[in-house]
């Protein structure tokens, strides 16, 4: 299991050195807002390329990003955007996204990022929940956006801004707003404690909840991630959608190092190694299945990778032996940013599958069901507190009361730790499916939508392991008495789901069951029994392959 021979005392000393380094990094941290970081990099790295959206041919230097975000901020202010206003943004990975994010940050307004795959129902929910007064929408999803049945009451239709070509009707375009606007510095009193971002993430309450994060939260998180780096890298690759928090974190990570962030439209298994080779990428986040590809020789050019929780201990070891590239595991979530990390050369624990010790500015606690401390070596729920974790779920006092114990945030994830303070991820207490790293899917939301079908008595949504996406959604369907499987074609279930759920939430696998397993006391569905079957795909319909397994 270990890759180097170390005595217990030598290992303890290296761990102690890593923790001393962590404390030194905390002491050296300078508080900064996102707008200040953008302006600072324009001064220090003005002529260097900051962002390259290579598949669209869009790129900008650090100086251009600063000036253009100033122009965008002045245009938005003239349009009526003020400090504290929530602005819905529904854009793909195009250069306008980071520019708008920086502009909104400089105004002290709050970005509400909306996934491109959201349906009109989901878009209306997010905009109404945040009382968004403005929205900025890409031309490719304008028809979906404007198809909301109930237009949010706080968002006047004339305050929706289109990026791209206007169709029928009088629509305000960003291009029109920018005419005649200068790029002088933006004057606004913005502090690190001001809210910057509301990012929606699914939990156990059905509909997504908005995580409210400050400038300081983004600053601390990006600083913690750059502390992972064995050296300052110059070429980063981001394939994550920028409307997810992880994508925007990579923007700031690269900004802190003064590097160039190459941004893909989406993850492509067939093109990934070509991107790494063509753009001489030094750092990227790497899904486990891409590291297994026989033609992945270009990955030898990498200097470091980020390994998500889906990487097995054996896969970590094999990748390092094959490519000579170091990777690191860590634990993080939208609510807390970075929770654990490695700081130091401790391959024994990395190869053992550990996700590290506490991250910068974080305190960790493992607790039992009754709230008592979990003994070393045993499994408990992770609670986290520290500087600049999120401000709570937007407009959700009941959810916040349940999620916090004083300053401690209850993650709902199960971990264990050793006597050196290193942690291992065990599983999720939350009823949530995590797809493709960023896509958190509430099982309850999926179940609620599927149960709208009249023939269905009940449904249970569970995760199924997937090499490419980490997890996929599988549903077990229990039909009402007298209804046969032939009475409800799977395509009808899928059509119903596609009309009401974002594409990534639509179940991939469908299985029918005479009766869902339940507890005798509370009649709750025993999902652990559904998830413990030896072959979870046997007898299920695969909606991607369009066949029964």
C-alpha positions as CSV (number, residue, x, y, z in Angstrom):
1,X,0.0,0.0,0.0
2,X,2.8,2.4,0.9
3,X,5.2,3.7,-1.8
4,X,8.0,4.6,0.6
5,X,9.3,3.1,3.7
6,X,8.9,5.4,6.7
7,X,9.1,4.8,10.4
8,X,6.2,6.1,12.5
9,X,8.3,8.9,13.9
10,X,9.4,10.0,10.4
11,X,5.8,10.0,9.2
12,X,4.7,12.0,12.2
13,X,7.4,14.6,11.5
14,X,6.4,15.0,7.9
15,X,2.8,15.4,8.9
16,X,3.8,18.0,11.5
17,X,5.8,19.9,8.8
18,X,2.7,19.9,6.6
19,X,0.5,21.3,9.3
20,X,3.1,24.0,10.1
21,X,3.1,24.9,6.4
22,X,-0.7,25.1,6.5
23,X,-0.6,27.5,9.5
24,X,2.1,29.6,7.7
25,X,-0.1,29.9,4.7
26,X,-3.1,31.0,6.8
27,X,-0.9,33.7,8.4
28,X,0.2,34.9,5.0
29,X,-3.2,35.3,3.5
30,X,-4.3,38.7,2.3
31,X,-8.0,39.4,2.3
32,X,-9.2,40.4,-1.2
33,X,-12.4,40.8,-3.2
34,X,-12.8,39.3,-6.6
35,X,-12.8,42.7,-8.2
36,X,-9.6,43.6,-6.5
37,X,-8.0,40.3,-7.7
38,X,-9.0,41.1,-11.3
39,X,-7.5,44.6,-11.1
40,X,-4.3,43.4,-9.4
41,X,-3.6,40.8,-12.1
42,X,-4.2,43.4,-14.8
43,X,-1.3,45.3,-13.3
44,X,1.0,42.4,-12.7
45,X,0.3,40.2,-15.8
46,X,-1.5,42.6,-18.1
47,X,-0.3,41.2,-21.5
48,X,-0.6,37.5,-20.5
49,X,-3.6,35.5,-21.7
50,X,-6.0,35.0,-18.8
51,X,-8.8,33.0,-20.4
52,X,-8.9,31.0,-23.7
53,X,-12.3,29.5,-24.7
54,X,-10.5,27.6,-27.4
55,X,-13.4,25.9,-29.1
56,X,-15.1,29.3,-29.6
57,X,-11.9,31.2,-30.6
58,X,-12.5,33.6,-27.7
59,X,-9.6,34.7,-25.5
60,X,-8.6,37.8,-23.4
61,X,-5.5,39.0,-21.6
62,X,-5.6,40.0,-18.0
63,X,-5.7,43.6,-18.9
64,X,-8.6,43.0,-21.3
65,X,-10.5,41.1,-18.7
66,X,-10.2,44.0,-16.3
67,X,-11.2,46.7,-18.8
68,X,-14.0,44.7,-20.4
69,X,-15.5,43.8,-16.9
70,X,-15.3,47.5,-16.1
71,X,-17.3,48.3,-19.3
72,X,-19.8,45.6,-18.5
73,X,-20.2,46.9,-14.9
74,X,-20.9,50.5,-16.2
75,X,-23.4,49.1,-18.7
76,X,-25.2,47.1,-16.1
77,X,-25.2,50.0,-13.6
78,X,-26.7,52.2,-16.3
79,X,-29.4,49.5,-16.9
80,X,-30.3,49.7,-13.2
81,X,-28.2,47.0,-11.5
82,X,-27.3,48.1,-7.9
83,X,-25.3,46.6,-5.1
84,X,-27.0,43.6,-3.6
85,X,-29.3,43.0,-6.6
86,X,-29.5,39.4,-7.7
87,X,-28.7,38.9,-11.3
88,X,-29.6,35.5,-13.0
89,X,-27.0,34.4,-15.5
90,X,-27.7,31.5,-17.9
91,X,-24.7,31.2,-20.2
92,X,-22.5,28.4,-21.5
93,X,-18.7,28.4,-21.4
94,X,-18.2,31.6,-23.4
95,X,-15.9,34.6,-22.7
96,X,-18.9,36.7,-21.5
97,X,-19.4,34.5,-18.5
98,X,-16.2,35.3,-16.6
99,X,-16.4,39.0,-17.7
100,X,-19.9,39.3,-16.4
101,X,-19.0,37.5,-13.2
102,X,-16.2,40.0,-12.6
103,X,-18.5,42.9,-13.5
104,X,-21.2,41.8,-11.1
105,X,-18.5,41.4,-8.4
106,X,-17.2,45.0,-9.0
107,X,-20.7,46.4,-8.6
108,X,-21.3,44.5,-5.4
109,X,-24.2,42.7,-7.0
110,X,-24.9,38.9,-6.7
111,X,-24.7,36.4,-9.5
112,X,-27.3,33.7,-9.6
113,X,-25.9,31.1,-12.0
114,X,-28.5,29.0,-13.8
115,X,-27.4,25.6,-15.4
116,X,-27.9,25.6,-19.2
117,X,-29.9,22.3,-19.0
118,X,-32.6,23.7,-16.7
119,X,-36.2,23.5,-17.8
120,X,-38.6,26.5,-17.6
121,X,-40.0,25.2,-14.3
122,X,-36.5,25.1,-12.8
123,X,-35.5,28.5,-14.1
124,X,-38.6,30.1,-12.7
125,X,-38.0,28.4,-9.3
126,X,-34.4,29.8,-9.0
127,X,-35.3,33.3,-10.2
128,X,-38.3,33.5,-7.9
129,X,-36.4,32.0,-4.9
130,X,-33.7,34.7,-5.2
131,X,-36.0,37.5,-6.1
132,X,-33.8,38.2,-9.0
133,X,-34.4,41.6,-10.6
134,X,-32.3,41.1,-13.7
135,X,-31.4,38.1,-15.9
136,X,-28.7,37.7,-18.6
137,X,-29.4,34.8,-21.0
138,X,-27.6,33.2,-23.9
139,X,-29.3,33.1,-27.3
140,X,-29.2,29.3,-27.4
141,X,-31.5,29.0,-24.4
142,X,-33.6,32.1,-24.9
143,X,-36.7,30.2,-26.0
144,X,-36.5,27.9,-23.0
145,X,-36.0,30.9,-20.7
146,X,-38.9,32.8,-22.1
147,X,-41.1,29.7,-22.0
148,X,-41.6,30.0,-18.2
149,X,-45.3,29.5,-17.4
150,X,-45.1,31.8,-14.4
151,X,-42.8,34.8,-14.9
152,X,-41.0,35.6,-11.7
153,X,-42.7,38.6,-10.0
154,X,-39.5,40.4,-9.2
155,X,-38.1,40.2,-12.7
156,X,-39.7,42.6,-15.2
157,X,-39.6,41.1,-18.7
158,X,-37.8,44.2,-20.0
159,X,-35.0,43.6,-17.5
160,X,-33.9,40.4,-19.2
161,X,-30.8,40.8,-21.3
162,X,-29.9,38.7,-24.3
163,X,-26.4,37.7,-25.3
164,X,-26.4,37.0,-29.0
165,X,-28.8,37.7,-31.8
166,X,-32.3,39.0,-30.9
167,X,-35.2,37.1,-32.3
168,X,-38.7,38.3,-32.6
169,X,-39.9,40.9,-30.2
170,X,-38.2,43.8,-28.5
171,X,-35.3,42.3,-26.4
172,X,-32.5,44.2,-24.8
173,X,-29.1,42.9,-25.9
174,X,-25.8,43.2,-24.1
175,X,-24.3,44.5,-27.3
176,X,-26.7,47.4,-27.3
177,X,-26.0,48.2,-23.6
178,X,-22.3,48.3,-24.2
179,X,-22.4,51.0,-26.9
180,X,-20.6,54.1,-25.8
181,X,-19.6,52.8,-22.4
182,X,-16.1,53.5,-21.1
183,X,-13.8,51.1,-19.3
184,X,-12.7,53.3,-16.4
185,X,-12.4,51.7,-13.0
186,X,-15.6,51.0,-11.2
187,X,-16.3,53.0,-8.0
188,X,-18.3,50.9,-5.5
189,X,-17.8,50.1,-1.8
190,X,-17.4,46.3,-2.0
191,X,-16.0,44.4,1.0
192,X,-14.9,40.8,1.4
193,X,-17.9,40.1,3.5
194,X,-20.4,41.1,0.8
195,X,-22.4,38.5,-0.9
196,X,-21.2,37.6,-4.4
197,X,-22.8,34.4,-5.4
198,X,-25.9,32.2,-4.9
199,X,-25.2,28.7,-6.4
200,X,-28.0,26.1,-6.3
201,X,-27.2,22.7,-5.1
202,X,-29.6,19.8,-4.4
203,X,-30.0,18.3,-0.9
204,X,-32.6,16.1,0.7
205,X,-35.5,18.6,0.6
206,X,-36.5,18.0,-3.0
207,X,-35.9,21.3,-4.8
208,X,-32.3,22.8,-4.9
209,X,-31.2,25.3,-2.3
210,X,-29.2,28.4,-3.0
211,X,-25.8,28.5,-1.2
212,X,-25.0,32.1,-0.5
213,X,-21.2,32.8,-0.7
214,X,-19.2,36.0,-0.1
215,X,-16.2,37.4,-1.9
216,X,-14.1,36.1,1.1
217,X,-15.5,32.6,0.5
218,X,-14.3,32.6,-3.1
219,X,-11.0,34.2,-2.1
220,X,-10.2,31.7,0.7
221,X,-11.3,28.7,-1.5
222,X,-9.1,29.7,-4.5
223,X,-6.2,30.4,-2.2
224,X,-6.6,26.9,-0.6
225,X,-6.6,25.3,-4.0
226,X,-3.4,27.0,-5.2
227,X,-1.7,25.8,-2.0
228,X,-2.1,22.3,-3.4
229,X,0.2,23.1,-6.3
230,X,3.8,21.8,-6.2
231,X,4.8,24.9,-8.2
232,X,3.0,27.8,-9.8
233,X,1.6,26.4,-13.1
234,X,1.0,28.4,-16.2
235,X,-1.4,26.3,-18.2
236,X,-4.7,25.0,-16.7
237,X,-7.5,23.1,-18.3
238,X,-11.1,23.5,-17.2
239,X,-13.9,21.4,-18.7
240,X,-16.4,22.0,-16.0
241,X,-19.4,24.3,-16.8
242,X,-18.7,27.8,-15.5
243,X,-22.2,27.9,-14.1
244,X,-21.1,25.4,-11.5
245,X,-19.0,26.6,-8.6
246,X,-16.1,24.3,-9.5
247,X,-15.7,25.9,-12.9
248,X,-15.6,29.4,-11.4
249,X,-13.2,28.3,-8.7
250,X,-10.8,27.2,-11.4
251,X,-10.9,30.7,-12.9
252,X,-9.8,32.2,-9.6
253,X,-7.2,29.4,-9.1
254,X,-5.5,30.3,-12.4
255,X,-5.9,34.0,-11.6
256,X,-4.0,33.6,-8.4
257,X,-1.1,32.0,-10.2
258,X,-1.2,34.3,-13.2
259,X,-1.7,31.4,-15.5
260,X,-3.8,30.8,-18.6
261,X,-7.0,28.9,-18.2
262,X,-8.0,26.9,-21.3
263,X,-11.8,26.3,-21.1
264,X,-13.6,23.6,-23.0
265,X,-17.3,23.6,-23.7
266,X,-17.7,20.3,-21.9
267,X,-15.8,17.2,-21.0
268,X,-14.9,15.1,-24.1
269,X,-13.4,11.6,-23.6
270,X,-12.3,11.5,-27.2
271,X,-10.6,15.0,-27.3
272,X,-9.3,15.3,-23.8
273,X,-5.7,14.0,-24.4
274,X,-5.5,16.1,-27.6
275,X,-6.3,19.2,-25.5
276,X,-3.7,18.4,-23.0
277,X,-1.1,17.9,-25.7
278,X,-2.0,20.8,-27.9
279,X,-2.2,23.4,-25.2
280,X,0.7,21.8,-23.1
281,X,-1.6,21.7,-20.1
282,X,0.2,21.4,-16.8
283,X,-2.7,21.0,-14.4
284,X,-6.3,19.7,-14.8
285,X,-9.0,17.9,-13.0
286,X,-9.0,14.3,-14.3
287,X,-11.9,11.8,-14.2
288,X,-10.7,8.3,-13.4
289,X,-11.9,6.7,-16.7
290,X,-9.7,9.1,-18.7
291,X,-6.6,8.0,-16.9
292,X,-7.3,4.4,-17.9
293,X,-7.4,5.0,-21.7
294,X,-4.7,3.1,-23.6
295,X,-4.1,6.1,-25.9
296,X,-3.6,8.6,-23.0
297,X,0.1,8.9,-23.5
298,X,-0.2,12.7,-23.8
299,X,-1.1,12.8,-20.1
300,X,2.6,12.3,-19.3
301,X,3.0,16.0,-20.1
302,X,0.9,17.0,-17.1
303,X,2.7,18.0,-13.9
304,X,-0.2,17.5,-11.5
305,X,-3.8,16.4,-11.5
306,X,-6.8,16.7,-9.3
307,X,-8.4,13.3,-8.5
308,X,-12.0,13.4,-7.5
309,X,-13.5,11.1,-4.8
310,X,-14.4,8.5,-7.4
311,X,-10.7,7.4,-7.8
312,X,-10.0,4.1,-6.2
313,X,-6.8,3.5,-4.2
314,X,-5.5,1.1,-6.9
315,X,-6.3,3.6,-9.7
316,X,-4.3,6.3,-8.0
317,X,-1.3,4.0,-7.7
318,X,-1.5,2.8,-11.3
319,X,-1.9,6.3,-12.7
320,X,1.2,7.5,-10.9
321,X,3.2,4.5,-12.0
322,X,2.1,4.8,-15.6
323,X,2.5,8.5,-16.1
324,X,4.8,9.7,-13.3
325,X,2.3,12.4,-12.5
326,X,1.3,13.3,-9.0
327,X,-2.3,13.8,-8.1
328,X,-4.2,14.8,-5.0
329,X,-7.5,13.9,-3.5
330,X,-9.5,16.4,-1.5
331,X,-12.9,16.9,0.0
332,X,-15.0,19.9,-0.8
333,X,-18.6,21.0,-1.4
334,X,-20.4,24.2,-2.5
335,X,-21.3,25.1,1.1
336,X,-17.8,25.0,2.6
337,X,-15.4,25.2,-0.4
338,X,-12.4,23.1,0.4
339,X,-12.7,20.9,3.5
340,X,-9.6,18.7,3.4
341,X,-6.4,18.8,1.5
342,X,-2.8,17.5,1.4
343,X,0.1,19.9,2.1
344,X,3.3,18.0,2.0
345,X,5.0,14.9,0.4
346,X,3.1,12.1,2.1
347,X,2.5,9.5,-0.6
348,X,1.8,6.7,1.9
349,X,-1.5,8.3,2.9
350,X,-2.3,9.5,-0.6
351,X,-1.9,5.9,-2.0
352,X,-3.9,4.6,0.9
353,X,-6.9,6.6,-0.4
354,X,-6.9,9.4,2.2
355,X,-8.5,12.7,1.2
356,X,-6.1,14.6,3.5
357,X,-6.1,16.6,6.7
358,X,-8.0,19.8,7.5
359,X,-7.8,22.4,4.7
360,X,-6.8,26.0,5.2
361,X,-9.1,27.9,7.6
362,X,-11.1,24.8,8.4
363,X,-11.9,22.9,11.5
364,X,-13.2,19.4,11.2
365,X,-15.2,17.2,13.6
366,X,-16.6,13.7,13.2
367,X,-19.7,13.1,15.3
368,X,-22.1,10.2,16.0
369,X,-25.9,10.3,15.6
370,X,-26.3,11.7,19.1
371,X,-23.8,14.5,18.4
372,X,-21.0,12.9,20.5
373,X,-17.4,12.8,19.1
374,X,-16.6,9.8,16.9
375,X,-13.6,7.8,18.2
376,X,-10.5,7.7,16.0
377,X,-10.9,5.0,13.3
378,X,-14.6,4.9,13.4
379,X,-17.1,6.4,11.0
380,X,-19.0,9.6,11.8
381,X,-20.7,12.5,10.1
382,X,-18.4,15.4,9.1
383,X,-19.1,18.8,10.6
384,X,-17.1,21.8,9.4
385,X,-16.6,25.3,10.6
386,X,-14.1,28.1,9.7
387,X,-13.5,31.3,7.9
388,X,-15.7,32.2,4.9
389,X,-17.9,29.1,4.6
390,X,-21.2,29.9,3.0
391,X,-23.6,32.3,4.7
392,X,-26.4,29.7,4.7
393,X,-29.1,28.6,2.3
394,X,-30.8,31.6,0.7
395,X,-34.3,32.2,2.0
396,X,-34.3,28.8,3.9
397,X,-34.4,29.4,7.7
398,X,-35.6,25.9,8.5
399,X,-33.0,24.3,6.3
400,X,-30.3,26.5,8.0
401,X,-31.5,25.5,11.4
402,X,-31.2,21.9,10.5
403,X,-27.9,22.2,8.8
404,X,-26.0,24.2,11.5
405,X,-25.1,23.4,15.1
406,X,-23.8,26.8,16.2
407,X,-21.0,27.6,13.8
408,X,-20.6,24.0,12.7
409,X,-22.1,23.0,9.3
410,X,-23.3,19.4,9.1
411,X,-22.1,18.1,5.8
412,X,-24.2,14.9,5.8
413,X,-21.2,13.0,4.6
414,X,-19.6,10.1,6.5
415,X,-15.8,10.0,7.0
416,X,-13.3,8.3,9.3
417,X,-10.0,9.7,10.5
418,X,-6.7,8.3,11.9
419,X,-4.6,9.4,14.8
420,X,-2.6,11.7,12.5
421,X,-5.7,13.7,11.6
422,X,-6.0,12.3,8.0
423,X,-9.5,11.5,6.7
424,X,-11.1,8.9,4.5
425,X,-14.4,9.4,2.7
426,X,-16.9,6.6,3.4
427,X,-20.2,7.6,1.9
428,X,-23.1,10.0,2.0
429,X,-25.7,10.4,4.7
430,X,-27.6,12.6,2.4
431,X,-30.0,11.1,-0.1
432,X,-28.2,12.7,-3.1
433,X,-26.7,11.4,-6.3
434,X,-23.5,13.1,-7.5
435,X,-23.0,12.9,-11.2
436,X,-20.0,14.1,-13.2
437,X,-18.4,15.7,-10.1
438,X,-20.5,18.9,-10.3
439,X,-24.1,17.7,-10.8
440,X,-25.7,17.1,-7.5
441,X,-29.1,15.5,-7.9
442,X,-31.7,15.3,-5.2
443,X,-33.3,11.9,-5.2
444,X,-36.4,13.4,-3.7
445,X,-36.8,15.8,-6.6
446,X,-36.5,13.0,-9.1
447,X,-39.0,10.9,-7.2
448,X,-41.5,13.7,-6.8
449,X,-41.5,14.3,-10.6
450,X,-41.8,10.6,-11.5
451,X,-44.5,10.0,-9.0
452,X,-46.7,12.5,-10.9
453,X,-47.4,9.8,-13.4
454,X,-50.9,8.4,-12.5
455,X,-50.0,4.7,-12.9
456,X,-47.1,4.9,-10.4
457,X,-47.6,4.1,-6.7
458,X,-44.1,5.0,-5.5
459,X,-40.5,5.4,-6.8
460,X,-37.1,5.3,-5.4
461,X,-34.1,7.0,-7.0
462,X,-30.6,5.6,-6.1
463,X,-27.1,6.1,-7.4
464,X,-25.4,3.6,-9.7
465,X,-21.7,3.6,-10.1
466,X,-20.4,4.7,-13.5
467,X,-16.8,4.9,-14.7
468,X,-17.3,8.0,-16.8
469,X,-19.7,10.1,-14.7
470,X,-19.0,8.7,-11.2
471,X,-22.7,8.0,-10.6
472,X,-25.8,7.7,-12.7
473,X,-29.5,7.9,-11.6
474,X,-31.5,4.7,-11.4
475,X,-35.1,4.5,-10.4
476,X,-37.1,1.6,-9.0
477,X,-40.8,2.0,-10.0
478,X,-43.6,0.4,-8.0
479,X,-46.9,0.4,-10.0
480,X,-50.3,0.9,-8.6
481,X,-52.4,-2.2,-8.0
482,X,-53.9,-3.5,-11.2
483,X,-51.4,-1.7,-13.4
484,X,-49.1,-3.9,-15.5
485,X,-45.6,-3.1,-16.7
486,X,-46.9,-3.2,-20.3
487,X,-49.4,-0.4,-19.4
488,X,-46.5,2.1,-18.7
489,X,-43.8,2.1,-21.4
490,X,-40.5,3.4,-20.2
491,X,-40.4,6.0,-23.0
492,X,-43.5,7.6,-21.4
493,X,-41.7,7.8,-18.0
494,X,-38.7,9.4,-19.8
495,X,-40.7,11.9,-21.7
496,X,-42.4,13.0,-18.5
497,X,-39.0,13.4,-16.8
498,X,-37.4,15.2,-19.7
499,X,-40.2,17.8,-19.8
500,X,-39.8,18.6,-16.1
501,X,-36.1,17.9,-15.2
502,X,-32.8,19.1,-16.5
503,X,-31.2,16.5,-18.7
504,X,-28.6,15.4,-16.2
505,X,-31.4,14.6,-13.6
506,X,-33.4,12.4,-16.0
507,X,-32.9,8.7,-14.8
508,X,-30.6,6.7,-17.0
509,X,-31.8,3.4,-15.6
510,X,-35.4,2.3,-15.0
511,X,-36.4,-0.9,-13.2
512,X,-39.9,-2.1,-12.2
513,X,-40.4,-3.8,-8.8
514,X,-43.6,-5.4,-7.4
515,X,-43.0,-3.6,-4.1
516,X,-40.2,-1.4,-2.7
517,X,-38.5,-2.7,0.4
518,X,-39.6,-0.8,3.5
519,X,-39.1,-0.7,7.2
520,X,-41.8,-2.2,9.4
521,X,-41.8,0.6,11.9
522,X,-41.9,3.8,9.7
523,X,-42.7,2.3,6.2
524,X,-39.6,4.2,4.8
525,X,-38.1,2.8,1.7
526,X,-34.9,0.8,2.4
527,X,-32.6,2.2,-0.2
528,X,-29.6,0.4,1.2
529,X,-31.2,-2.8,0.0
530,X,-31.8,-1.5,-3.4
531,X,-28.2,-0.3,-3.6
532,X,-26.6,-3.5,-2.2
533,X,-27.7,-5.8,-5.1
534,X,-24.7,-7.6,-6.8
535,X,-25.6,-6.4,-10.3
536,X,-27.5,-3.1,-10.1
537,X,-28.0,-2.9,-13.8
538,X,-29.5,-6.4,-14.4
539,X,-33.1,-6.2,-15.5
540,X,-33.0,-2.4,-15.9
541,X,-33.8,-0.4,-18.9
542,X,-30.8,1.7,-20.1
543,X,-32.2,4.9,-21.6
544,X,-28.8,5.9,-23.1
545,X,-28.3,2.5,-24.9
546,X,-32.1,2.1,-25.4
547,X,-32.1,-1.5,-24.3
548,X,-32.9,-3.7,-21.4
549,X,-29.8,-5.0,-19.5
